[in-house]
């Protein structure tokens, strides 16, 4: 970089301070030029009167000065001290001698030839100054001259006596990196979130995905701020939040630019970055970079979160030289400052700076700490949400997307024909609609135009378009569905309230094998009225099944949820090469990664008509949605296995479930229990019943009805029904669920 000195036409008016700087070794730091005037200083705002002022020469090494209006001086400072000077300038705390008021600070690449020439000029002046007719100019008493003449048309750089004009591209960059003291504007800013990653596109995509998972994406636009744009584009007044996410040391011009943004009332989130405003300094952390450490984070309500995260390799220290107010928000287990909030007064900017890698998702590529980090992943998002909310962003749940059309997809012509005949009979008697728990389904027959829908109506198309969804592949589903009946007639929607509601109230013939599949649910249902989050990448379906009440499984309906959960686990673990993927079962209806994290569950609703059970088996499990907990493809990446698709695993799960139901009906419980026990997480475990002070019991297995069977300390055997109880894996309890 060069420096823009628009009113300095030659070097003769610059005076060197200390000729030894040319002969000796100069500091390998940041060089800068400071401009000052002798105008009357504006009174400092009352809220800043108690802040400590800085004498500029105490934090830098002055090299040369040039008298005039404005007065200019060249100096060098360490990166840390340069940051202190810049922030003190923004806060009106930077002091100079002789009543001078600092107006501008600009970084500069200072070349040796410029200092050598200044030294030569200074030597000639000192010799000539001995003549009585020419008074000597004192360095500490700069003379104020009248307005300097304009520069000649040829612009000159510092080496070879040439200096840049403002028309020079390099100078324009530096001019944009100048720190100017500007009061915060009271007007609102556009909803732009700018992400600076040092130009790394992959890093930007990762940070953008992270932000989109934390904030209301309908309210903000996320852009990549590249280094050239950071120095030139007029983004400072049009940015709601600046995110710095680069490990590289920021160049001085970028440091100035970002500090200038803060001075204008900007909001900034630092993710493992080197920006360090006055009041703070960085030092190496006890934990090396990318090593797991424990973070204690204090929330706004004074509660504390403890989680495992990766260290950036650095931590913060308070700087006694003063600066903005520094609040400790998070520290590592070694009591090191890892997350801080820095403010610069009521009318200035705010930054939350992090030296733990909140931006980094757990890496499934053979990471030894993958499980530990995944266990803390939900808390990581909670910390990020707390920080983003404090910086003024809305982190409320995203707006509910509109429900999409429902498409009838047939895998086998015969079953599809049966369903169409049933559907026509239902619709003809009710004005072309069919009612279900999700609302009113208005049937759109093949060749008909899509009608205008009334409120509460959903369109059910009996013939899908050629390309009906990017989230579901019918060909993949058909390829892996090997059933005699189940799952052969599909109602598919990209977005629906829930697949359970979509089939609720529909009673087609059993032979149609009806299944509802969705890419996303807006009101996913869990056990006991719990919500089930249903992002893209989650496999979600509800299957219609009828069973005779007096059949073996009809007499033991609680086993059905166990069979469905087992089918999901086995849909992966029966694939060649995938046998060791650590998917397991947790009583009564959960699908787990090892015994660590839930990645899916099963819900069964039943009703009885005469001697027949009508059952809706709802299931949801994470396939490719890695956040905020864990998904199947995470586990596959650990073992260098190819990822799987939701359509593939839904089809395989339905296929296995049909097989398990058939085997249960033929041979009873003992046929499948050994396989079930080989996959569940409870073998040989001891638990407390009802509370942490309750009696200890040993888990035995499932009783003949599918309930959990335990042996208490007095050797009595207790069966726990799944409808009112569940396992608390974190505390190793069997607890009674409360509403």
N, C-alpha and C positions, 0 to 999 in steps of 0.2 A: 504494500500500500504506500501511497504518497500522501502528502498533506496539502490541503487547500488553503493557501494564504493569499487571499485575493487583493490585499492592499500592500503587500511587501514586494517592491520592485527589484531589490537587490539585497545582497548579504551585508552590505556595508553598514546597515543600520542595526545589525544584530551584534550583541556584546557577549563574549564567552565568559562563563563563570567557572574559573578554575582550569588553567591550561593543562594541568596534569591529566585531565580526562582524555586528551588526545594521545599523550605519550603512554599513559598507563592503560590498564584493562578497564573498560566500561562495564557497567552492570548489564547482564543479559536479561533485560526485563522489557516492560512495555514503555515505549516512548510516547509522549503526548505533548500537545500544545494547549496552553490555557490562555484564554483571552479575558481581559478585565477592563473595566472603566472606572472613572473616578466619580460617577454619579452618586447621588444621595441614596443610601441603602433603604429599601422598603422595609417597614417594621415587620418583624417576624410574627407569624400567627401565634396567638396565645397558647395553643396546645403544643407548641414546639419550644416554648421558652425554657423548659427544664432539660432539653436535650443537649448533650455535650457537643461543643463546637470543635472543629479540627483546624489546625494551622496547616495550610497546604504544604509548606516546606518541611514539616515534620514527617511527612509520609512519602516523600519523593526526593530525588536528587536533581536540583535545578542545574541545567547545562548552559543555557544561554537565554538572554532576554532581548526584547526589542521595544524601545520606548515608543510612545505615540498614543493615539486614541483610535482604536483600543490598544492597550498595553498587551504584549504577548511574551510568553516565556515557554521555552522548551525544557522538559524534564523527563526523568525516567523513574518508574516505580515498579515494584513487584505486582503481580496480578492481584494479590490480596489487597495491597494498599491502594492500587488503582481503583478497585471496587469500592473501598472505603471512601476515597476522594469523590468518586462519582455519586454515591448515595448522599454523602454529606452536602455536595453541591445541590442535589435535587431537593434536599431538606433545608436549604438556606443556612447550613451550619459550617460552610467552608469559609475560612478567614484568610485574608491576604494583608500584607503590610501597606502602610502609607495610605490607608483609606480606600484601597482598590476593591472593587466589587467584581467577583468572577461572573462572567457572562456565558462562557462556552468552554467545553473541553472536547478535544478531538484527538484520537489516537493517530500515530504516524509511524511509518517505517523510517527510522533515522539512519542514514548511511554515513559511513566513516568519512567519505570525501567532503560531506557538508561540514562536519566538525573541523576537519583539517583546514578547510578554507576559512571557516570562522576564526580558527586559531591564528592563521596568517593575517587576517584582517585585524584581529584584536591586537596582535603584536605591533603592527604598523601604527595603529591608533595610539598605543601606549608610548611608542617612541615620539610620535608627533605631539602627544599631549604634554611633553616636557617643555615645549616652546611656550614662552610667557603669553604670547598673544592668543593661545587657544586653551580655554579652560578644560580641565579633565571632567569627564562625565562619570558620576558615581553610580555603580551598579544598583545600589539599594535605594536610589532616589530617581526613579524613572521620570524623564521629562515628557510632558504632554504636548504634543505638536498639533498643529492644525491638520485639517483633513488631508490625507496623503493623496498625491496625484494618482490618476488612474494608471493601471498597468498597461504596458505596451501590448501590441497585438500578439507578439510572440510570448507564449507562456513558458515558464521555466520550472525545472525540477530542482530539488535540493542538492542532488549531486550534479556537478557541472554548472551550478548556479541557476538551474532551470526550476521554476516553480509552476505548479499546476494552476490553471484557471478553473472556474466553476463549470465551464463547458466540457471539461475533461471527464470521461466516464468514470475513471477511478476516483476522481475527486468527488463526483456526485455520490458515490457510494459512501465515502467518508463523511460527507456532509450529512447524509442521512443517519449516520451512526453518532452524530453529535448529541450530547446530553443537553437538553434545554429544560429549564424550570418552567413547567406549565401546570397550572392548577387543574384539578379534575373537573371535567365537564359534567354538569348535572343531567344532561340528556341521556336517554337510554341508548344502548349500542345494539347494532344488528346481531342476530343470533349466530354469529360465526365462531366456530371453535377451530383454532389454528394449531396444527401439530408440527413442531420442528424436530426433525430427526437427523439433522446434519446432511440431508439429501438422500438418506437410505429409504428406498421405496418399500422394501419388505417390512422394515420397522414401522413405517407409517401405516401400512395395512394392518399390522398387529395392533397398534394403538387405536386406530379407528374402530376396529372390531370391538376392542375393549370398551371404548366410549359408548358405542352403540348398544352394548349390553347393560350399561349403567344408567344412561340418561334417556329422556323422552326423545326418541329420534324424530318425532314429528315436529319438534320445536327447535331443532338446531341443525346446522349444516357444518360438516367437518371437512376441512381443507388441509392440504399438505403445504406447509410454508417452507420453501426451499431457501438455502443460504443466500442466493442472489436476490430473491424476493424479500427476504428479511431485511436486507440492507437498502433496498430501493423502493419497493412498493409501499404505497400509503396505507398500510394495514393497521397502524397503531390506533386510530380512532374508530376502526370498524370491527374490532375484535372483542368478543365477550370474554373469551378465555384463551390464553396461550398455554400450550402444553409443550414443555421442553423434555425430550426423551432421547438423549444421546449421551453416550459415555465419553465421547471425544471432548477434549478441552475446548471451550468456546474461544474463538478468536476475539481479540480486544474489541474490534468494531461490532461484533455480534453482542458481546457483553454490554457495550454501551447502548446498543439499540434496544435490547431487552430491558435494561434498567430504565431507559427512557420511557418504554411502554408502562412500566410500573409507576413512574413519576406522573403519568397522565391518568392515574386512577385505574390502571389495568389490573386484571386478575390473572395469576400465573400458577400453574401446577408444574413443579419440577419432579421428574421421575428419573432418579439416578443421574442427574446432570451436575455439571461443575459450577453452575451459577451460584454465587455465594455473596449476597448483599452484605453491606456493612452491618456489623453486629454479630456476624457469623464467620467462622472459618472451617475448613475441612481438614481432617486428619485421617490416617489409616485406621480402619476398624480392627477389633480383635478377630472378627471372623473374616476370612479371605473372601474375595469376590466370588459370588455364586455358590457360597456355602450356606447351608441351612442354619438359621438362627431363630430365636424366639422373640417375637415382637409383642410388647404390651402397648396397646393403643387406648387412649382415653377419649370417649365419645362426648358429645355435647351435653348429654344428661349425666355426666360424671361416671357412668358405668365404664367398665374396662373390658376390652377384648384381648385375648391371648391367642396367638396363632403362630404357625411356623411359616417363615418366608425365606427368600434368598437375600443374602447381604450384597450390597453393591461394592463392598470393599472399603467404603469410607463412612465416616460419621461426622456430625457437626460438633463444634465447640463454640461457646459464647466468646465474643470478642470484646475485651474491655475497652476498646477504643470508642465504643458507642455506635449508634446507628438506630435502625428501626426497632420497634418492640418485638421481642422474640418470645414465643410461647412454645413450650415443649408439649407435643401431642403424642409422641410415640418414642419408646426407647427399647433397646435390645436387652436380652437377659444380662448383659454385662453392664447395664446402666449407662449405655451410650446413647447420645441423642441421634435418633434415626429419622423422626418426622417432626418438623417444626413449622410453625406459622409465623410469618414475618409481616408486620405492617409498618407503615411510614406516616402514621397520623390519620386523623379523621378524613382528610380530603385527598389522601393519596392511595397508592395501590396496596395490594395484598397478595402474598405468595404463600403457598403451602409446598414445602420442599421435602422430598423423601429420599433417603439413602438406603432403603430396602426396596427390592424389586417387586413392587405392587403391580407393575405392568406385565410381569412375566407369568404366564400360565404354567402349571406343572408340566414338565416335559416327559412324555411317556417313552422316549427313546432310550430305554435302558437306564434311566436315572435311578440311583439307589434310594433317593429320597422322594420318589414319585408318590408313594402311598401317603407319606407324612404330609407332603404339600397338598395333596388332594383332600386330605382330611380337613385342611384349613382353608380350602378354596372358597367356601361360602363366606367365611369370615373375611377373606381378602376382598371379596366384592362388597361386604358390609363396610369395611374401612374406606374403600374407594368411593362408595356412595356417600358416606359421611363427609369426606373431603370435598367431593364435587358439590354437594349441597351447601357446604359452608362457603364455597366460592360463587354461589348464586345460581347454580344450575338446578333444573327440575329433574329429580330422580324418581318421580312418581311412576307407577306402572304405566306402561305404554298404552296408548289408546287402543281400545278393542277393535281389531280389524273387522270389516264387514264380512258377513257370511257369504261364502261362494256358492255357486250352483252345485247341485248334487247330481252325479252321473251314475247311471246303471251300467256296470261293466260285467259282461258275462265271460266266464272261462270255459263253460260247456253249454252248448246250444240247448240241450234238453232242459237243464235246470233253469236257464234264463227264460225259456218259453213258459215253463210252469209259473214262474214269478210274474211274468207279464200278464198272463191270463188272470191270476189272482189280483194283480194291481188294477187291471181294467174293470174287473167286477166291483172292486172297492170304490174306484173313482166315479163310475157311471152313476152310482146311487147317491153321490154327494157333490155333484156339480164339478167334477173334474179334479177334486182334491182328496188327499188322504191325510188323516190327522195322526200325529205322533207326539211324543213328549217334547220334542224340539219345536213344535209349532205345526203349521199347516203346510203340507207338501202339495204344491200345484204341479200336476203331472204335465210334462211337455212331451207329446208323442213324436215319433220320428216324422219329419217333414213339416211339423208345425213351427210357427214363429214363436219366439220367446214372448210370453205375455207380460204386461205390466203387473207387477206384484203389489199387493196390498201389504200394509204393515203386519208383520208376524208371519208372512208367507215365504216359503223357500221353493225354488224351482227344482223339480226332479226331472232330468232329461233322460228319456229311455234310450236315446242313441247319442253317444258322446261324439264330439268333433274329433278330427284326426289327431290333433294335439290338444289334450285337455289339461295337462299338468306337467310342470317340470320337476315336481317333487315325488311323483309316483310312476313307476314303470310297470305297466300291466304285463308286458312280455316277461319281465323278471318274475313277477308274481306267479304267472301261469306255469313257468318253467319249474318252479320249486314247489308248487302245490300238487301233492300226490294223495288226494283224498277220494273217498267214494261219494261224499256228500258235503261235508262241512266246508264252508268258505268258497263255494263255487259261484255264488251270486253276490256281487260286490256293489254296495252303495258307497261311492267315493266322493269326498269333498276336500278341497284344499284347506278351507277354514269352516269349521262348524262349532256349535256350542259344545257338544260332546258326542262321541259315537254312541254312548249309552243312551242319551236322550233321542238320538236319531232313530234307534230301533225300538225305543220304549213305546209301547202301544201298538206296534205292528205285530201281527200274528199270522205270517204267511205259513204255508205248509212246510213241515219239517224237511221234506225232500229238496226244497229249493236251496238249502245250505246258505242262508243269508248271513252276510258279514258287512259291517260298516267300518270303513277305514278313513282316517283323516290325517293330513299332514300337520295340521295345527288345530288345537282346541282352545276356545275362549273361556270355557267353564268346565274344565276337566274335573272329574269326580274321583275322590279317593275314599278309603274306608272311613266309616264313622263321620261322614259329612266333610272330611278334609278335602282341600283343593289339591289338584294334581297339575303342576306346571307342565305345559305342553308346547315347548318350542319346536321349531323346525329341527328335524334330525331325530326326533323321538318317534318310535314306532307305536302307533295307537290304533286299537281296533276293538270292536265289540262283536261277539259271535252269538248267533241265535242257536239254541240247542233245546231239544225236548227229550225228556226221560220219563219212563213209566215210574210211578210212585213206588210200586212194589218190586222194582228191580234192585240188584245189589247196590248200585250207586245211588239210586233213588232213595234207598234206606239210609244212606250215609252221604248226604249232599255236601257236608263240610269238606269231604275229600276232593270235591271238584276244583276248588281253588288251589289245592296242593298239586293236583295233576296239571292244571294250567301253568302254574309257576314252574313246575318241573319241565314242561314242554318247552318253555322259553329258554331255560338254561341248557337243555339238551339240544335245542335247535342250533346252538353254537358248538357245544362240546362233542357232538356226533359228526361234525365235519372233519374229514381227514386233515390232520395237521393242527387242528384246533382243540384237541382233547385236553390240553393242559391249561387252557384259558380259565382263570380262577373265578368263574361264575358260581354262585352258591344260592341257597334258599334260606330265608329266615322265617320262622313261624310267626304269624300264620299265613302270610300272603305276599312276602317281599322277595325281590330278586336283588342279590347283593354282589358286590365285588369283594371277594374274600369275606372277612367279617368286619370290613371297614366302612363301606359306604353303600347306600341304597342306590340302585340304578333302575328300579322298576317295581311294579306291583300288579296284583290281580284283584278284581272286585267282581263278585257274583251276586246278581239280583234274581230272585226266584218268585214265581207265583204258581198257584195250583188251579188247574181247571179239570174237574172230575178226577180221573186217575193219572193225570199227566202233569209233570213239572214243566213249566216254560221258563227257561233260564237264559239270562243275558250274561255272558262272560266277558267282562271288560278288562283290557290289559294295556299297559303302557310301559315302555322301557326305552332307555336312552341308547341309541345306536351310534349316531354321529355328532350329537350335541355335547361337546366336551365340557361345557360350563353350564351351571356353576359347580357341578359335582364331578361326576365321572360318567363315561359312556363305554360301550363295548369296544368301539374302535380305538379308544385309548389303550385298552388292555392288549389289543392286537398289535398296535405299534410297538409296545414293549417287547413283544416276541417276534417282531419283524414279519408279521403276517399281513396278508392283504385285507383291506377294510371290507366290511359287509354293508349291505343296503337294507333299509327298513322293509322294503317289499319282499326281499329274499327271506328275512327272518320271520316276518309275519306268516308267510306261506309255510315255512318249515315248522313254525310253532303250531299252526292249525293242523298240519299233517300229523305231527307227533301227538297232539292232544286227541285227535280222533282215534289214533292207535291205542293210547293209554286208556281212554274211556271204554273201548272195546275189550281190552284185556281185563280191566276191572270188572266189567259186567260178566265176563266168562269165568274168571278165577278169583275174584275178590281182592282183598287188601294185600295179602302176602306176596302177590306177584310183583308189585311195584314198590313196596316199602324198602327193600334193600337198596334199590337204586335211589330212592328218595333220601334215605339216610346217608348215602355216599356223597350227596350233594349239599346237605344242610350244614349249618354252622354250629349246631348245638351239641353235637356228640361229646359226651363226657364232661359237660359243663355243669357248674354249680351256680345256682341263682338264689336271690332273695325274693321271697314272695311278698307282694303288696307294697313294701316300703324298704328303705335301706336298713331299718331295724327289724324287719320281718324275719320269719324263720328261714333258715337256709334249706335249699332243696336241690336234689340232683335230677337233671333232665333225663328221663327214660326214653321218651319217644312219643309216638302218637297212639292214642287208644283206638278202639274199634270204630269209633265215630269220627275220627280225625281230629280230636281235641288233644292238646298238649298234656302229657302225663309226666308228673314229677313225683319223686319220693322225698318226703319231708324228713327232718331229723329224727322223728319218732317212728320212722319206718312206715308211716301211713302213705298211701298213694293217692295223689290228688289229680283230677283232670280239670284243665282250665279251658273253658270255652273261648273260641276266638272272637265271638261277637262283642265281648266286653273287655277283652284284655289284649295286651301285646307285649312284645319284648322291648325293653329299653336297653339297647346294646351298649350305650355309653356307660350305664351304671350297673349292667348285668342284673337287671330286675325283671320280674314279671309283674306288670303294674295294671291296675284297673283304669281303663280309659274314662275320662270325664268329658262332658260336653262343654 
